[in-house]
Amino acid sequence: MAAAPFSEKYWNSVETISPAQSRAVQDERLREQIAHLAANSVFYREKFSEHHVDVSRIRTVDDLAGLPFTEKQELRDSLAGSPPLGAHVAVDDADIVQIQASSGTTGSPSYVGLTASDIVTWCELGARALYANGFRPGDRLLHAFGMSKGFVGGLPVVQILQYMGIVDIPIGAEAGAERLLRVQADQRPDALIGTPYFLTHLAEQAPRIVGRAARELGVRAISVGGEPGGGLPAVREKLESLWGATAREMLGGTDIACTYWGECEAGEGMHFLSPDLMIAELIDPATGEQVAPVEGAQGELVYTALRRRASPLLRFRTRDHVVVTGTDCSCGRTGYKIRCVGRTDDMLIVRGINVFPSAIKQLVVELAPAATGEMRIRADFEGHSTQRPLPLVVEHAAGMGQAQQQDLRAALEQRIRSALNVKTVVELVPEGTLKRPDHVKVALIERVKP
């Protein structure tokens, strides 16, 4: 049975509680979660022993700073060493009712076990995010995330939507643009979910496939995630213009839950919505030191689950690099707001300057219509650092002459140098050359042999 929203504006009243109330709830639930880990997780018992952690002394959120991080590679090693769900699983096999797999592209996926109560927790986390995004019980939604391979944007999103009382039409990105658009034209669902660049691609294909502009197909609200970009002004404006709908961001990840950050109608960043179900720390990715989440602060997100039974994680490093965009909001939610600018393990260092691919993408998109917005960084170096100018391939609009292309190339190189202090070498290619998004996310970096 679907849950019911707390009010017309908020899914759950906890979204508006004070920092002091949040801390009291987190302190109590952290103690409970630590006790569960110490009693039931071989992985964390060994980790506590290795780092000389006395779990009885972990009483408040402030004590987290003295605990070790959990790294993704540790989870991979745990899964490999104790299949099928790793030494970090903390319940009996009989309690597992669902297994999710990460969307990783190399090696085996990371598998996450869920109990029945874990699924409810995932649904509650996701409902708060999608309700903030503008989805409402009774909506009908076209599902344009990938549905295959156990991807967290597939079945878990279906479960969240059903929990909210929303009708999901689970076509999936892998069905392709033609099928998705024909279903949209036939059924006219008023909500849409997927990655920002794939939904932009869908809208651009609508006149050719269904003979109508996307804005004529009945979509009211769009939720985007799965890759950075939905918060970039130029990307959002294009998406909203093409569909004639609101577009807001959400953020999550398989290891903790499906989605748990959600942007409200103010459109100023994604709120932290669930202090009762998880702890979100901000750290300096280089030093591991905590960073206060004040406006303008940057860092990597680190999560601790507070209501997980099967595969709970403590101080899990996500590698998601975010900027805090505010600590209060006109909507009344009290959780601070962020934009995700990329992953710390995707960040490039060009002659000592840190640069995220999404920042370059934004500058390219802003030069439309001369540039289509499609671009790739051709990384012709090992690792993430180079002393040479950054090779960049950018699509130019159809019909541009040589002189116009030369002007565009110069404008791009100057714009990137001025905004990011990074020198690039731009190669222009005709519109349609670069592969369009057709599934989960767009890789802005292409590795090529030096």
C-alpha positions as CSV (number, residue, x, y, z in Angstrom):
1,M,0.0,0.0,0.0
2,A,1.3,3.5,-0.9
3,A,2.4,5.8,1.9
4,A,0.8,9.2,2.2
5,P,2.6,12.6,2.1
6,F,2.7,14.6,5.3
7,S,1.4,17.8,3.6
8,E,0.9,19.4,0.2
9,K,4.5,20.8,0.5
10,Y,6.5,18.1,2.3
11,W,6.5,14.3,2.1
12,N,7.7,14.0,5.7
13,S,7.7,16.5,8.6
14,V,11.3,15.6,9.4
15,E,12.4,17.7,6.4
16,T,11.7,20.8,8.4
17,I,13.0,19.9,11.9
18,S,15.7,22.0,13.5
19,P,19.4,21.2,13.5
20,A,19.2,20.4,17.3
21,Q,16.3,18.0,16.7
22,S,18.2,16.4,13.8
23,R,21.3,15.9,15.9
24,A,19.3,14.3,18.8
25,V,17.7,11.8,16.4
26,Q,21.1,11.0,14.7
27,D,22.9,10.5,18.0
28,E,20.4,8.0,19.2
29,R,20.2,6.1,15.9
30,L,23.9,6.1,15.4
31,R,24.4,4.3,18.7
32,E,21.8,1.7,17.6
33,Q,23.4,1.2,14.2
34,I,26.9,0.9,15.6
35,A,25.7,-1.8,18.0
36,H,24.1,-3.6,15.1
37,L,27.4,-3.5,13.2
38,A,29.4,-4.7,16.1
39,A,27.1,-7.6,16.7
40,N,26.4,-8.8,13.2
41,S,29.0,-7.6,10.7
42,V,32.2,-9.5,10.5
43,F,33.7,-6.8,8.2
44,Y,33.1,-4.0,10.8
45,R,34.1,-6.1,13.8
46,E,37.5,-6.7,12.0
47,K,37.7,-3.0,11.0
48,F,37.0,-1.8,14.6
49,S,39.6,-4.2,15.9
50,E,42.2,-3.1,13.3
51,H,41.7,0.6,14.2
52,H,41.3,0.0,17.9
53,V,37.8,1.4,18.0
54,D,35.9,1.0,21.3
55,V,32.3,1.0,20.0
56,S,31.0,1.8,23.5
57,R,32.6,5.2,23.3
58,I,30.8,6.1,20.1
59,R,27.9,8.1,21.5
60,T,27.3,11.1,19.2
61,V,27.8,12.2,15.6
62,D,30.8,14.2,16.7
63,D,32.5,10.8,17.4
64,L,32.4,9.9,13.7
65,A,35.5,12.0,13.0
66,G,37.7,9.5,14.9
67,L,36.4,6.5,12.9
68,P,38.0,5.0,9.8
69,F,36.3,5.5,6.4
70,T,34.8,2.7,4.4
71,E,36.3,2.6,0.9
72,K,34.7,1.2,-2.3
73,Q,37.6,-1.1,-2.8
74,E,37.2,-2.6,0.7
75,L,33.6,-3.5,-0.3
76,R,34.8,-5.1,-3.5
77,D,37.4,-7.1,-1.6
78,S,34.7,-8.1,0.9
79,L,32.4,-9.3,-1.8
80,A,35.2,-11.3,-3.5
81,G,36.3,-12.8,-0.3
82,S,32.9,-13.7,1.2
83,P,30.4,-14.2,-1.7
84,P,27.7,-13.6,-2.5
85,L,27.1,-10.4,-0.4
86,G,30.4,-9.9,1.4
87,A,31.5,-10.0,5.0
88,H,29.8,-6.6,5.6
89,V,26.3,-8.2,5.3
90,A,24.8,-8.0,8.7
91,V,21.7,-10.2,8.6
92,D,21.0,-13.9,8.0
93,D,20.5,-15.0,4.4
94,A,16.9,-15.8,5.1
95,D,16.2,-12.1,5.8
96,I,17.4,-10.9,2.4
97,V,14.5,-10.3,0.0
98,Q,16.2,-8.3,-2.8
99,I,19.7,-7.9,-4.2
100,Q,20.7,-4.8,-6.2
101,A,23.8,-4.4,-8.3
102,S,25.8,-1.2,-9.0
103,S,26.0,0.3,-12.5
104,G,29.8,0.0,-12.6
105,T,31.4,-0.6,-16.0
106,T,34.5,-2.6,-15.0
107,G,34.6,-6.0,-13.4
108,S,31.8,-7.5,-11.4
109,P,29.1,-5.2,-10.0
110,S,28.9,-4.4,-6.3
111,Y,26.0,-6.3,-4.9
112,V,23.8,-4.9,-2.1
113,G,21.4,-7.0,-0.1
114,L,18.1,-5.6,1.2
115,T,15.7,-6.8,3.9
116,A,12.0,-5.9,3.7
117,S,12.6,-3.1,6.1
118,D,15.6,-1.8,4.1
119,I,13.3,-1.6,1.0
120,V,10.9,0.6,3.0
121,T,13.8,2.8,4.1
122,W,14.9,3.1,0.5
123,C,11.4,4.0,-0.5
124,E,11.0,6.6,2.2
125,L,14.4,8.2,1.3
126,G,13.4,8.3,-2.4
127,A,9.9,9.6,-1.8
128,R,11.2,12.7,0.0
129,A,13.5,13.5,-2.9
130,L,11.0,12.9,-5.7
131,Y,8.2,14.8,-3.8
132,A,10.6,17.8,-3.5
133,N,11.2,17.4,-7.3
134,G,7.5,18.0,-7.9
135,F,6.1,14.4,-8.2
136,R,2.7,13.8,-6.6
137,P,0.5,10.8,-5.8
138,G,-1.7,10.1,-8.7
139,D,0.8,11.2,-11.3
140,R,1.6,8.9,-14.2
141,L,5.3,8.7,-15.0
142,L,7.5,7.6,-18.0
143,H,10.5,5.7,-16.7
144,A,13.6,6.6,-18.8
145,F,16.3,5.3,-16.5
146,G,17.8,2.0,-17.4
147,M,15.7,-1.0,-16.3
148,S,18.2,-3.8,-16.8
149,K,21.2,-5.3,-15.0
150,G,19.9,-4.7,-11.5
151,F,20.6,-0.9,-12.0
152,V,19.5,1.1,-9.0
153,G,17.5,3.5,-11.3
154,G,15.3,0.6,-12.4
155,L,13.3,-1.5,-9.9
156,P,14.1,0.6,-6.8
157,V,12.7,3.7,-8.6
158,V,9.6,1.7,-9.5
159,Q,9.2,0.7,-5.8
160,I,9.6,4.3,-4.7
161,L,7.0,5.5,-7.1
162,Q,4.5,2.8,-6.1
163,Y,5.2,3.7,-2.5
164,M,4.3,7.3,-3.3
165,G,1.1,6.3,-5.2
166,I,2.5,7.2,-8.6
167,V,1.8,5.0,-11.7
168,D,5.1,4.1,-13.3
169,I,5.4,3.1,-17.0
170,P,8.7,1.1,-16.8
171,I,9.9,1.3,-20.4
172,G,13.5,2.0,-19.6
173,A,16.3,3.8,-21.5
174,E,17.5,0.7,-23.2
175,A,14.2,0.5,-25.1
176,G,15.4,3.5,-27.2
177,A,14.1,6.9,-28.1
178,E,11.5,5.8,-30.5
179,R,9.7,3.5,-28.1
180,L,9.9,5.9,-25.2
181,L,8.5,8.8,-27.3
182,R,5.7,6.7,-28.8
183,V,4.6,5.7,-25.3
184,Q,4.8,9.3,-24.1
185,A,2.7,10.4,-27.1
186,D,0.1,7.5,-26.5
187,Q,-0.2,7.6,-22.7
188,R,0.8,11.2,-22.0
189,P,2.2,10.7,-18.5
190,D,2.7,14.0,-16.7
191,A,6.0,13.1,-15.1
192,L,9.4,12.0,-16.5
193,I,12.6,10.6,-14.9
194,G,16.0,9.9,-16.4
195,T,19.5,11.3,-16.9
196,P,19.6,15.0,-18.1
197,Y,21.4,14.5,-21.4
198,F,19.3,11.5,-22.4
199,L,16.1,13.3,-21.7
200,T,17.4,16.3,-23.7
201,H,18.2,13.9,-26.6
202,L,14.6,12.4,-26.3
203,A,13.1,15.8,-26.6
204,E,15.2,16.7,-29.6
205,Q,14.1,13.5,-31.4
206,A,10.3,14.1,-30.7
207,P,9.5,16.0,-33.9
208,R,11.1,13.3,-36.1
209,I,9.6,10.3,-34.3
210,V,6.1,11.4,-33.2
211,G,5.7,14.5,-35.4
212,R,5.3,16.9,-32.4
213,A,7.5,19.0,-30.2
214,A,8.2,17.4,-26.8
215,R,6.6,20.4,-25.1
216,E,3.3,19.2,-26.7
217,L,3.4,15.7,-25.1
218,G,2.0,16.6,-21.7
219,V,5.0,16.4,-19.3
220,R,4.6,18.7,-16.2
221,A,7.5,17.6,-14.0
222,I,11.0,16.1,-14.7
223,S,13.4,14.6,-12.2
224,V,17.0,14.1,-13.4
225,G,20.0,12.3,-11.9
226,G,22.6,9.6,-12.6
227,E,25.2,12.1,-13.8
228,P,26.2,15.7,-13.1
229,G,24.6,18.2,-15.4
230,G,21.0,18.6,-14.3
231,G,22.0,21.6,-12.2
232,L,23.9,23.4,-14.9
233,P,21.9,26.5,-15.8
234,A,22.3,26.0,-19.6
235,V,21.4,22.3,-19.5
236,R,18.4,22.9,-17.3
237,E,17.1,25.8,-19.3
238,K,17.4,23.7,-22.5
239,L,15.6,20.7,-20.9
240,E,12.8,22.8,-19.5
241,S,12.4,24.7,-22.8
242,L,12.2,21.5,-24.9
243,W,9.7,19.7,-22.6
244,G,7.8,22.8,-21.3
245,A,8.1,21.3,-17.8
246,T,10.0,21.9,-14.6
247,A,13.3,20.1,-14.3
248,R,14.8,19.4,-10.9
249,E,17.7,17.3,-9.7
250,M,18.1,14.3,-7.3
251,L,21.2,12.4,-6.2
252,G,21.8,9.0,-4.7
253,G,23.9,5.8,-5.1
254,T,23.5,2.1,-4.8
255,D,25.7,1.6,-1.8
256,I,23.5,3.6,0.6
257,A,20.1,3.8,-1.2
258,C,18.5,4.7,-4.5
259,T,18.1,8.5,-4.1
260,Y,18.1,10.8,-1.1
261,W,18.9,14.3,-2.1
262,G,16.2,16.3,-3.8
263,E,15.8,19.8,-5.3
264,C,12.7,21.8,-4.4
265,E,10.8,24.5,-6.3
266,A,13.4,27.1,-5.4
267,G,15.8,25.4,-7.9
268,E,18.9,26.4,-5.9
269,G,20.4,22.9,-5.2
270,M,19.5,19.5,-3.7
271,H,18.4,19.4,-0.1
272,F,19.6,16.9,2.5
273,L,16.2,15.5,3.4
274,S,16.7,12.5,5.8
275,P,18.7,13.2,9.0
276,D,16.7,10.5,10.7
277,L,17.8,7.8,8.2
278,M,21.4,8.7,7.4
279,I,24.3,11.0,8.2
280,A,26.0,13.0,5.5
281,E,29.4,14.4,6.2
282,L,31.5,16.7,3.9
283,I,35.2,16.1,3.9
284,D,38.3,17.4,2.2
285,P,39.1,14.6,-0.3
286,A,42.8,15.1,0.0
287,T,43.1,15.2,3.8
288,G,40.0,13.4,5.0
289,E,39.2,16.2,7.4
290,Q,35.6,17.3,7.9
291,V,34.4,20.4,6.2
292,A,31.6,22.5,7.7
293,P,28.6,22.5,5.2
294,V,28.3,26.3,5.0
295,E,27.4,28.1,1.8
296,G,30.3,28.0,-0.7
297,A,32.0,25.0,0.9
298,Q,33.2,22.2,-1.3
299,G,34.2,18.6,-0.6
300,E,33.4,14.9,-0.9
301,L,30.2,13.4,0.5
302,V,30.6,10.6,3.1
303,Y,27.6,8.7,4.4
304,T,26.7,6.6,7.4
305,A,23.4,4.6,7.3
306,L,21.1,4.9,10.3
307,R,18.3,2.5,9.4
308,R,19.9,-0.3,7.4
309,R,20.0,-3.9,8.4
310,A,21.4,-6.0,5.6
311,S,24.4,-4.0,4.2
312,P,24.8,-1.0,6.4
313,L,27.9,1.2,5.8
314,L,29.8,3.5,8.2
315,R,31.6,6.6,6.9
316,F,31.4,5.4,3.2
317,R,33.4,7.6,0.8
318,T,31.3,8.3,-2.3
319,R,33.8,10.3,-4.3
320,D,31.0,12.6,-5.2
321,H,32.4,16.1,-5.2
322,V,29.8,18.8,-4.2
323,V,29.4,22.5,-3.6
324,V,27.1,23.7,-0.8
325,T,24.7,26.2,-2.4
326,G,22.9,27.2,0.8
327,T,21.9,26.4,4.3
328,D,18.3,27.8,4.4
329,C,15.6,27.9,1.8
330,S,12.3,29.7,1.0
331,C,10.6,26.3,0.8
332,G,11.1,25.8,4.6
333,R,13.2,22.6,4.4
334,T,16.1,22.8,6.9
335,G,18.6,20.5,5.2
336,Y,21.5,22.2,3.5
337,K,21.6,22.3,-0.3
338,I,24.3,21.1,-2.8
339,R,25.2,20.8,-6.4
340,C,27.3,17.8,-7.5
341,V,30.0,19.0,-9.8
342,G,31.6,15.6,-10.5
343,R,33.4,12.7,-8.9
344,T,36.8,13.3,-7.2
345,D,38.1,10.3,-9.1
346,D,37.0,11.9,-12.4
347,M,38.6,15.2,-11.6
348,L,41.5,16.1,-14.0
349,I,44.6,18.1,-13.0
350,V,45.8,20.2,-15.9
351,R,49.1,21.9,-15.2
352,G,48.2,21.9,-11.5
353,I,44.7,23.2,-12.0
354,N,41.8,21.0,-10.8
355,V,39.0,20.8,-13.4
356,F,35.8,18.8,-13.6
357,P,34.5,17.7,-17.0
358,S,31.0,19.1,-16.1
359,A,32.5,22.6,-15.8
360,I,33.8,22.4,-19.4
361,K,30.5,20.9,-20.5
362,Q,28.7,24.0,-19.1
363,L,30.9,26.4,-21.0
364,V,30.4,24.5,-24.3
365,V,26.6,24.3,-23.8
366,E,26.4,28.1,-23.3
367,L,27.8,28.6,-26.8
368,A,24.7,27.1,-28.4
369,P,23.5,27.3,-31.2
370,A,27.0,27.6,-32.7
371,A,28.0,24.5,-30.7
372,T,25.5,21.6,-30.3
373,G,26.6,21.1,-26.7
374,E,28.1,17.6,-27.4
375,M,31.7,17.4,-26.3
376,R,34.3,14.9,-25.2
377,I,37.6,15.3,-23.4
378,R,40.1,13.0,-25.2
379,A,42.4,12.1,-22.4
380,D,45.7,11.1,-24.1
381,F,47.6,10.7,-20.8
382,E,47.8,8.1,-18.0
383,G,45.9,8.8,-14.8
384,H,44.3,12.2,-14.1
385,S,47.1,14.7,-14.5
386,T,48.8,16.3,-17.5
387,Q,51.2,19.1,-18.1
388,R,49.9,19.6,-21.7
389,P,46.9,21.4,-23.0
390,L,43.7,19.4,-22.6
391,P,42.4,17.9,-25.9
392,L,38.8,18.6,-26.5
393,V,36.4,17.5,-29.2
394,V,33.3,19.7,-29.7
395,E,30.5,19.4,-32.2
396,H,29.7,22.5,-34.3
397,A,26.3,23.2,-35.7
398,A,25.4,22.0,-39.2
399,G,26.2,24.3,-42.1
400,M,29.0,26.3,-40.5
401,G,31.7,27.6,-42.8
402,Q,35.4,27.5,-42.1
403,A,35.5,31.0,-40.9
404,Q,32.7,30.5,-38.4
405,Q,34.3,27.3,-37.2
406,Q,37.6,29.1,-36.7
407,D,35.7,31.8,-34.6
408,L,34.0,29.1,-32.6
409,R,37.2,27.3,-31.9
410,A,38.9,30.5,-30.7
411,A,35.9,31.4,-28.6
412,L,35.8,28.0,-26.9
413,E,39.5,28.0,-26.1
414,Q,39.4,31.6,-24.8
415,R,36.2,31.0,-22.8
416,I,37.7,27.9,-21.0
417,R,41.0,29.6,-20.4
418,S,39.3,32.6,-18.9
419,A,36.8,30.7,-16.7
420,L,38.8,27.7,-15.6
421,N,42.4,28.9,-16.1
422,V,43.0,25.7,-18.2
423,K,44.4,25.7,-21.7
424,T,42.7,23.4,-24.2
425,V,43.2,22.4,-27.8
426,V,39.8,22.2,-29.5
427,E,39.0,20.0,-32.4
428,L,35.6,20.8,-34.0
429,V,33.6,18.0,-35.6
430,P,30.2,18.2,-37.5
431,E,26.9,17.9,-35.8
432,G,25.9,14.3,-35.3
433,T,29.5,13.0,-35.1
434,L,29.6,12.3,-31.3
435,K,27.5,9.4,-30.0
436,R,24.3,10.6,-28.3
437,P,23.3,9.3,-24.9
438,D,21.2,6.1,-25.3
439,H,21.3,4.6,-21.8
440,V,22.4,5.4,-18.3
441,K,24.9,8.3,-18.5
442,V,27.2,10.2,-20.8
443,A,31.0,9.7,-20.4
444,L,32.6,13.1,-21.0
445,I,36.1,11.7,-20.8
446,E,37.3,9.3,-23.5
447,R,40.6,7.6,-22.8
448,V,42.9,7.3,-25.8
449,K,46.4,5.9,-26.1
450,P,49.2,8.6,-25.7
